Amino acid sequence: MWARVRRIGDKVVDSLRVEERTEREERPHNLFEAAATYVSACVEDDQERIDEAAGWVSPEALAFGVNELACRAVVALARERDVSPRTVARDLLGLPAA
């Protein structure tokens, strides 16, 4: 019984401790945040940020996030240019028109 009381007391004391925490430390990164940081770091050739973002989520989640970002970017550019997403994708990759 005393062990249980001590565990409860430890939890109360731990909750009362004031530690400085930034917002980044309190919440985990989501896959879209990781993808956005990863892609922008790749564009800027910032290897430190690339490695950091790659460590926030699993490789599979990062690949999904990068794919989703690419799809959204192509759709946004297609709307802006008033052309099909296929045309935009081929143009971005330097491929001849289909």
TIVO-540292 format. One line per field, with one value per atom (N, C-alpha, C, O, CB): residue number from 0; x, y, z. Coordinates in Angstrom, 1 decimal, padded with zeros to 4 digits. Glycine has a CB too. Layout:
! TIVO-540292
nr <- NUM;...
X <- X;...
Y <- Y;...
Z <- Z;...
This chain:
! TIVO-540292
nr <- 0;0;0;0;0;1;1;1;1;1;2;2;2;2;2;3;3;3;3;3;4;4;4;4;4;5;5;5;5;5;6;6;6;6;6;7;7;7;7;7;8;8;8;8;8;9;9;9;9;9;10;10;10;10;10;11;11;11;11;11;12;12;12;12;12;13;13;13;13;13;14;14;14;14;14;15;15;15;15;15;16;16;16;16;16;17;17;17;17;17;18;18;18;18;18;19;19;19;19;19;20;20;20;20;20;21;21;21;21;21;22;22;22;22;22;23;23;23;23;23;24;24;24;24;24;25;25;25;25;25;26;26;26;26;26;27;27;27;27;27;28;28;28;28;28;29;29;29;29;29;30;30;30;30;30;31;31;31;31;31;32;32;32;32;32;33;33;33;33;33;34;34;34;34;34;35;35;35;35;35;36;36;36;36;36;37;37;37;37;37;38;38;38;38;38;39;39;39;39;39;40;40;40;40;40;41;41;41;41;41;42;42;42;42;42;43;43;43;43;43;44;44;44;44;44;45;45;45;45;45;46;46;46;46;46;47;47;47;47;47;48;48;48;48;48;49;49;49;49;49;50;50;50;50;50;51;51;51;51;51;52;52;52;52;52;53;53;53;53;53;54;54;54;54;54;55;55;55;55;55;56;56;56;56;56;57;57;57;57;57;58;58;58;58;58;59;59;59;59;59;60;60;60;60;60;61;61;61;61;61;62;62;62;62;62;63;63;63;63;63;64;64;64;64;64;65;65;65;65;65;66;66;66;66;66;67;67;67;67;67;68;68;68;68;68;69;69;69;69;69;70;70;70;70;70;71;71;71;71;71;72;72;72;72;72;73;73;73;73;73;74;74;74;74;74;75;75;75;75;75;76;76;76;76;76;77;77;77;77;77;78;78;78;78;78;79;79;79;79;79;80;80;80;80;80;81;81;81;81;81;82;82;82;82;82;83;83;83;83;83;84;84;84;84;84;85;85;85;85;85;86;86;86;86;86;87;87;87;87;87;88;88;88;88;88;89;89;89;89;89;90;90;90;90;90;91;91;91;91;91;92;92;92;92;92;93;93;93;93;93;94;94;94;94;94;95;95;95;95;95;96;96;96;96;96;97;97;97;97;97
X <- 000.8;000.0;000.9;000.6;-000.9;001.9;002.8;003.5;003.8;003.8;003.8;004.4;003.5;003.9;004.8;002.2;001.2;001.1;001.1;-000.2;001.1;001.1;002.3;002.2;000.9;003.5;004.7;004.7;005.2;005.9;004.2;004.1;003.2;003.5;003.6;002.1;001.2;001.9;001.8;-000.1;002.6;003.3;004.4;004.6;003.9;005.1;006.1;005.5;006.1;006.8;004.3;003.7;003.3;003.4;002.4;002.8;002.4;003.6;003.6;001.7;004.7;005.9;006.4;006.8;007.0;006.4;006.9;006.0;006.5;006.9;004.7;003.9;004.0;003.7;002.4;004.5;004.8;006.1;006.3;004.7;007.0;008.3;008.1;007.4;009.3;008.8;008.7;010.0;011.1;008.6;009.8;010.9;010.6;009.5;011.1;011.6;011.4;011.3;012.2;012.6;010.2;010.1;009.6;008.7;009.1;010.1;009.6;008.5;008.2;010.8;007.7;006.6;007.1;006.3;005.9;008.2;008.8;009.0;008.7;010.1;009.4;009.7;008.4;008.4;010.6;007.3;006.1;005.3;004.5;005.3;005.3;004.5;005.4;006.4;003.5;005.0;005.8;005.5;004.5;005.5;006.4;006.3;005.4;005.4;007.7;004.5;003.7;004.4;005.3;002.3;003.8;004.5;004.5;005.4;003.9;003.5;003.4;004.5;005.1;002.0;004.6;005.7;007.0;007.9;005.5;007.2;008.5;008.8;009.9;008.6;007.7;007.9;008.2;009.0;006.6;007.5;007.7;009.1;009.8;006.7;009.6;010.9;012.0;013.0;011.1;011.7;012.7;012.8;013.9;012.2;011.7;011.7;012.4;013.2;010.3;012.0;012.6;014.1;014.9;011.9;014.5;015.9;016.7;017.8;016.1;016.0;016.6;016.8;017.9;015.8;015.9;016.0;017.1;017.8;014.6;017.3;018.3;019.6;020.6;017.8;019.7;020.9;021.4;022.6;022.0;020.5;020.9;020.8;019.8;019.9;022.0;022.1;021.7;021.1;023.5;022.0;021.7;020.1;019.6;022.3;019.4;017.9;017.3;016.3;017.3;017.9;017.5;017.5;016.6;018.3;018.7;018.9;017.9;017.4;020.3;017.7;016.8;015.4;014.7;016.9;014.9;013.5;013.3;012.3;013.2;014.3;014.3;014.2;013.6;015.5;014.6;014.5;013.2;013.0;015.6;012.4;011.1;010.1;009.3;010.6;010.1;009.1;009.7;010.9;007.9;009.0;009.6;009.8;009.2;008.7;010.7;011.0;009.7;009.5;012.1;008.9;007.6;006.7;006.1;006.9;006.6;005.7;006.3;005.5;005.6;007.6;008.2;008.0;007.7;009.8;008.1;007.9;006.4;006.1;008.2;005.5;004.1;003.9;003.2;003.2;004.5;004.3;004.9;004.3;005.0;006.1;006.7;005.8;005.6;008.1;005.3;004.4;003.1;002.7;004.0;002.6;001.4;001.7;000.9;000.8;002.9;003.3;003.5;003.1;004.6;004.1;004.3;002.9;002.7;005.1;002.0;000.6;000.0;-000.6;-000.2;000.0;-000.6;000.0;-000.7;-000.6;001.3;002.1;001.7;001.5;003.6;001.6;001.3;-000.1;-000.4;001.4;-001.0;-002.4;-002.5;-003.2;-003.3;-001.8;-001.8;-001.2;-001.8;-001.0;-000.1;000.5;-000.4;-000.5;001.8;-001.1;-002.0;-003.1;-003.5;-002.5;-003.7;-004.8;-004.3;-005.0;-005.4;-003.1;-002.5;-002.3;-002.5;-001.2;-001.8;-001.4;-002.6;-002.5;-000.2;-003.7;-004.8;-004.5;-004.9;-005.5;-003.7;-003.4;-003.6;-003.9;-001.9;-003.5;-003.7;-002.5;-001.4;-003.9;-002.8;-001.7;-000.6;000.6;-002.3;-001.0;-000.1;000.9;002.1;-000.8;000.4;001.3;002.2;003.4;000.4;001.8;002.7;003.7;004.9;001.8;003.3;004.3;005.4;006.6;003.6;005.0;005.9;006.9;008.1;005.2;006.3;007.1;008.1;009.3;006.2;007.7;008.6;009.8;010.9;007.9;009.5;010.5;011.3;012.3;009.9;010.9;011.7;011.4;012.2;013.1;010.2;009.8;009.1;008.4;008.9;009.2;008.4;006.9;006.5;008.8;006.2;004.7;004.2;004.7;004.0;003.2;002.7;001.7;001.1;002.1
Y <- -001.2;000.0;001.3;002.2;000.0;001.3;002.4;002.7;003.8;002.3;001.6;001.8;002.5;003.3;000.4;002.2;002.9;004.4;005.2;002.2;004.7;006.1;006.8;007.9;006.1;006.1;006.8;007.0;008.1;005.9;006.1;006.3;007.5;008.3;005.0;007.6;008.7;010.0;011.0;008.5;010.0;011.2;011.6;012.8;010.9;010.6;010.9;011.5;012.4;009.6;011.0;011.6;013.1;013.9;010.8;013.3;014.7;015.6;016.7;014.7;015.2;016.0;016.2;017.3;015.3;015.2;015.3;016.3;017.1;014.0;016.3;017.2;018.7;019.6;016.8;018.9;020.2;020.8;022.0;020.2;020.0;020.5;021.4;021.1;019.3;022.5;023.5;023.3;023.5;024.9;022.8;022.7;023.5;023.5;021.2;024.2;024.9;023.9;023.1;025.9;024.0;023.2;024.1;025.0;022.1;023.9;024.7;023.9;022.8;024.9;024.6;024.0;022.8;021.8;025.0;022.8;021.7;020.5;019.4;022.2;020.7;019.5;018.9;017.7;019.9;019.6;019.1;018.3;017.4;020.2;018.6;017.9;017.3;017.9;018.9;016.1;015.4;016.1;016.7;013.9;015.9;016.4;015.5;014.3;016.5;016.1;015.2;015.0;015.7;015.8;014.1;013.7;014.8;014.9;012.5;015.7;016.8;017.9;018.5;017.4;018.1;019.1;018.5;019.3;019.3;017.3;016.6;016.7;017.0;015.2;016.5;016.5;017.9;018.1;016.0;018.9;020.3;020.7;021.4;021.2;020.4;020.7;020.0;020.6;020.4;018.7;017.9;018.4;018.6;016.4;018.7;019.2;020.5;020.8;019.2;021.5;022.8;022.7;023.5;023.7;021.8;021.7;021.1;021.5;020.8;020.2;019.6;020.7;020.8;018.5;021.6;022.7;023.6;024.1;023.4;023.9;024.8;024.1;024.7;025.4;022.8;021.9;022.1;022.2;022.3;022.0;022.1;020.7;020.2;023.0;020.0;018.6;018.4;017.4;018.1;019.4;019.3;019.2;018.4;020.5;020.1;020.1;018.9;018.4;021.4;018.4;017.2;016.0;015.3;016.9;015.9;014.8;014.9;014.0;014.8;016.2;016.4;016.0;015.3;017.9;016.5;016.2;014.7;014.2;017.0;014.1;012.6;011.8;010.7;012.2;012.4;011.7;011.9;011.2;012.1;012.8;013.1;012.0;011.8;014.4;011.4;010.3;009.2;009.2;010.9;008.1;006.9;007.2;008.1;005.7;006.5;006.7;006.5;007.3;005.7;005.6;005.4;006.6;007.0;004.1;007.1;008.3;009.5;010.3;008.6;009.6;010.8;010.7;011.7;010.8;009.5;009.2;009.6;010.2;007.8;009.2;009.5;011.0;011.6;008.8;011.7;013.1;013.9;014.9;013.6;013.4;014.1;013.9;014.8;013.5;012.7;012.4;013.3;013.8;010.9;013.4;014.3;015.7;016.4;014.2;016.2;017.5;017.7;018.8;017.9;016.8;016.9;016.9;017.7;015.7;016.1;016.1;017.4;018.0;015.0;018.0;019.3;020.4;021.3;019.6;020.3;021.4;021.3;022.4;021.2;020.1;020.0;020.5;021.2;018.5;020.1;020.6;022.1;022.8;019.9;022.7;024.2;024.9;025.9;024.6;024.4;025.0;024.8;025.7;024.3;023.6;023.4;024.4;025.0;022.0;024.6;025.6;027.0;027.8;025.6;027.3;028.7;028.9;030.0;028.8;027.9;028.0;027.7;027.9;027.1;027.2;026.8;025.7;025.8;028.0;024.7;023.6;022.3;022.4;023.6;021.1;019.9;019.6;020.0;018.7;018.8;018.4;017.6;017.7;017.6;016.8;016.0;016.9;016.7;015.1;018.0;019.0;019.6;019.7;020.0;020.0;020.6;019.6;020.0;021.1;018.4;017.4;017.1;017.1;016.1;017.0;016.7;017.9;017.8;016.4;019.1;020.3;020.5;020.8;021.6;020.2;020.3;019.3;019.6;020.1;018.2;017.1;017.3;016.5;015.8;018.3;018.5;017.4;017.2;018.5;016.8;015.8;016.5;017.5;014.7;015.9;016.5;016.3;015.4;015.8;017.2;017.2;015.8;015.3;018.3;015.3;014.0;014.1;013.1;013.2
Z <- 000.0;000.0;000.0;-000.7;001.2;000.8;000.9;-000.5;-000.8;002.0;-001.2;-002.5;-003.5;-004.2;-003.1;-003.4;-004.2;-003.9;-004.8;-004.1;-002.6;-002.1;-002.6;-003.1;-000.6;-002.5;-003.0;-004.5;-004.9;-002.6;-005.3;-006.7;-007.0;-007.9;-007.4;-006.4;-006.6;-006.2;-006.9;-005.8;-005.1;-004.6;-005.6;-005.9;-003.3;-006.2;-007.2;-008.4;-009.0;-007.6;-008.8;-010.0;-009.7;-010.6;-010.4;-008.5;-008.2;-008.2;-008.7;-006.8;-007.6;-007.6;-009.0;-009.3;-006.7;-009.8;-011.2;-012.0;-012.8;-011.9;-011.7;-012.4;-012.0;-012.7;-012.3;-010.8;-010.3;-010.7;-010.6;-008.8;-011.1;-011.6;-012.8;-013.7;-011.9;-012.7;-013.8;-014.7;-014.2;-013.3;-015.9;-016.8;-018.1;-018.5;-017.2;-018.6;-019.8;-020.9;-021.2;-020.0;-021.7;-022.9;-024.0;-023.8;-022.6;-025.1;-026.3;-026.9;-026.5;-027.3;-027.7;-028.4;-029.2;-029.3;-029.3;-029.8;-030.6;-029.8;-030.3;-031.3;-028.5;-027.7;-027.2;-026.9;-026.5;-027.1;-026.5;-027.5;-027.1;-026.0;-028.8;-029.7;-030.8;-031.2;-030.4;-031.2;-032.2;-033.6;-033.8;-032.3;-034.5;-035.9;-036.6;-036.5;-036.6;-037.5;-038.3;-039.7;-040.0;-038.5;-040.4;-041.7;-042.7;-043.5;-042.3;-042.7;-043.7;-043.3;-044.2;-043.7;-042.0;-041.6;-042.0;-042.4;-040.1;-041.7;-042.1;-043.6;-044.0;-041.6;-044.4;-045.8;-046.3;-047.2;-046.5;-045.8;-046.2;-045.9;-046.7;-045.5;-044.7;-044.3;-045.1;-045.5;-042.8;-045.4;-046.1;-047.6;-048.1;-046.2;-048.2;-049.6;-049.7;-050.6;-050.2;-048.8;-048.8;-048.5;-049.1;-047.8;-047.6;-047.4;-048.5;-048.8;-046.1;-049.3;-050.5;-051.5;-052.2;-051.1;-051.7;-052.7;-052.3;-053.2;-052.8;-051.0;-050.5;-050.3;-049.9;-049.2;-050.5;-050.3;-048.9;-048.7;-051.3;-047.9;-046.5;-045.9;-045.4;-045.8;-045.9;-045.5;-044.0;-043.7;-045.7;-043.2;-041.8;-041.6;-040.8;-041.0;-042.3;-042.2;-042.8;-042.4;-042.8;-043.9;-044.6;-043.6;-043.4;-045.8;-042.9;-041.9;-040.7;-040.3;-041.4;-040.3;-039.2;-039.5;-038.8;-038.7;-040.7;-041.1;-041.3;-041.0;-042.3;-041.9;-042.2;-040.9;-040.9;-043.0;-039.8;-038.5;-037.7;-036.7;-037.6;-038.2;-037.5;-037.7;-036.8;-038.0;-038.8;-039.1;-039.8;-040.1;-040.0;-039.9;-040.6;-042.1;-042.6;-040.4;-042.7;-044.1;-045.0;-046.0;-044.6;-044.6;-045.4;-045.3;-046.2;-044.9;-044.0;-043.8;-044.6;-045.1;-042.3;-044.5;-045.2;-046.7;-047.4;-045.0;-047.3;-048.7;-049.1;-050.1;-049.1;-048.2;-048.4;-048.4;-049.2;-047.4;-047.4;-047.3;-048.5;-049.0;-046.0;-049.0;-050.1;-051.4;-052.2;-050.4;-051.5;-052.6;-052.6;-053.6;-052.6;-051.4;-051.2;-051.6;-052.2;-049.8;-051.1;-051.4;-052.9;-053.4;-050.7;-053.6;-055.0;-055.7;-056.7;-055.5;-055.3;-056.0;-055.8;-056.7;-055.4;-054.6;-054.3;-055.1;-055.6;-052.8;-055.2;-055.9;-057.4;-058.0;-055.8;-058.0;-059.4;-059.7;-060.7;-059.9;-058.8;-059.0;-058.9;-059.6;-057.9;-057.9;-057.7;-058.9;-059.4;-056.4;-059.4;-060.6;-061.9;-062.7;-060.9;-062.0;-063.1;-063.1;-064.1;-063.1;-061.9;-061.8;-062.1;-062.8;-060.4;-061.6;-061.8;-063.3;-063.8;-061.0;-064.0;-065.4;-066.4;-067.6;-065.7;-065.8;-066.5;-067.6;-068.8;-067.2;-067.2;-068.0;-067.2;-066.0;-068.5;-067.8;-067.1;-066.1;-066.4;-068.1;-065.1;-064.2;-064.9;-064.6;-063.0;-065.9;-066.6;-067.4;-067.4;-067.6;-068.0;-068.7;-067.7;-068.1;-069.4;-066.6;-065.6;-065.1;-065.0;-064.4;-064.8;-064.3;-065.4;-065.0;-064.0;-066.6;-067.7;-067.9;-068.1;-069.0;-067.8;-067.9;-066.8;-067.1;-068.0;-065.6;-064.4;-064.5;-064.1;-063.1;-065.1;-065.3;-066.6;-066.8;-065.2;-067.4;-068.6;-069.7;-070.6;-068.4;-069.6;-070.6;-071.8;-071.6;-070.0;-072.9;-074.1;-073.9;-073.1;-075.4;-074.5;-074.4;-074.9;-075.9;-075.1;-074.2;-074.6;-075.8;-076.2;-073.5
